[in-house]
Amino acid sequence: MLRFGIVGTNFISEWFAAACAATGGRAAPAAVYSRDLGRGRAFATTIGAPDAFDDLDAMIDAVDAVYVASPNAAHHPQAMRAIAAGRHALVEKVMGTSTTQVEEIFAAARARGVIAMEAVRNVHAPAHRLVRDRLPELGTIRYARFEKLQYSSRYDRFRAGEALNAFDPSLGNSALADIGVYCLQPALDLFGEPPRTSGASVWLANGFEGGGSLQLDYGDKVVDVAYSKIVAGVGPSVINGEDAAITLDDPGEPSLIELHRRGGDSTVLVEADRTATPAANMSHEVIDFLDQVDAGVLDPRWAELTLASRRIMDAHLARGAR
């Protein structure tokens, strides 16, 4: 069993602990790190972890692997500390706030002989594998659109003047990093890194990217990525081929996936519980991480996907940074 130390006491960390419980005994939360020891102990009790620390290095020494779910700006330094100590690192998206940071994490992991992986749960989920497997039925793919427009539960407070970490660009936050990644990474995993990209973003007064549209130009097809933290959307995502199309109600947490053949015939491929928590899908990313740990080899698919995604993010955000 791989014993995880969890950095962060938020709802995502709670989902992660539940995901570990769904791995059939292969992983478990062993410790929690928080700068507030009382808060860390309370959270450890909630998730069933036996220990809590307010010293990050002490926690790292007590576990086999670290799950980093702190603010984005802390991901790189905390992952690097875990790797330097010979611990595996599963880093919540985004792995780093720049391509350079991501490259440094992977280079350090290879040099130390440990596994590092970015946690983007939807590309590890069975629904994504199903879409990938059914692509040949679409014929030649010409267009796709991945859309996730999600009005943040914190945005009303931000609009009222409250300073919130979730909308602080100095912490490495952006709508692309928080929401857009759930559209961008499936597109890149299905179609590869495109030779050309373009797009634009909506910038808030404090310099935070509130949403945007990113176009991936492959020459023989175009893929649009639309995302937001400041408006809500109800449109499906779609992959259009010359013979058929696949629609997803939500690329991040799909509960309805359908195949629509040219001529009008449709088949439901996935119809799932819309009320299921994201924790239900997180176990798949944990299992993919555990498989790499057991094999002792970094899976290039996930490393290359993270790097391609970060390269495109950097270029896109630089186009209109305020």
Steps between C-alpha positions, in 0.01 A plus 500: 500500500625847407472739795409852386574823679241762402595866463185708534180470701241599241212310341727367223720334762190343652402365158852364461480310829174343382667412169780319685237290677373389158836355385450160660753552777779629275508850653396679817536846656766470770556862600384857443710816481357837598665815630226494765562178694157507664333526162724225366410265785130566455523429128707186561224373729239576233677299230637225724869591476694398813730804523527874434797735472570872483852426371493400133838326500406296807183382327691414183738284703205307646333394172568328167341759271361851517175630355534876449169689508619839622460828305650480150800718582609252769481188282850523353699565820306242702527233231871566465551456875318167493698379199831609653416281799439201272122511517257461212291810422143516373438868437152645461447695180673709401835335575690826461427859411738490201649253257838545668357394836340190350822405322693538827260271686522223240878534472540478878272195517696318231830583667374379839331189363149590616168566327345843448159544341249780458153421634244589231231252584284504187771378259546190718129421528322215318281751313806652333633156406162417348502816286856425391405145403192609300673770294555271195120480460489873426699474179736786421471750784468860386382698803467472876392731776573443868305741720489548877343825617464491877392798710727478803333460838741768624444752221214687671728567797774620266253729322403642838861604558639212706861404423506126433787266422293333228506826300856602583723478190816530712429148630515354150123494466304549179180367350713305252695329779194434715226419246647506150741216575201263514433585135855548374651175625233268354542677165878459509480138612263418213662704222854587610672836527401729209750696291303823546279654768312827534244647733404772743413541866272711717704682764362634827610832648755335732672318212329165554400308188127441545443292188601457142496318171793305361518361147722204413579497127607160365463585133258214427278586797432779747438455873346777709545513877261732688518550876397744770477557875271802466210379282294181501447293188272217400630412154635150435848419378522330162744313277390512136617251241391460140294192592382566857536717808543445872344740752586535869287700742812600698860417403610523863232281659304339214173336596358471148704401194325429171604384154307669217538338159458699183140450401350535847560169679625556859633272773549580868853391594500620861216606726620545855385648830514879464525540878816288540790688659831542315654264757336215308727572202818584692583138577595445135774763507626354827511151348690629194749660738532180705561297185798722418634471854471121486672488160768746608465686170341834413227457236596741220136543399417696815826693515473609136135598546586718799786668315297562183215644704729731696676621184168596344380662823814711524470619140128572530522692827798699374297623202279719714652513850411819686 
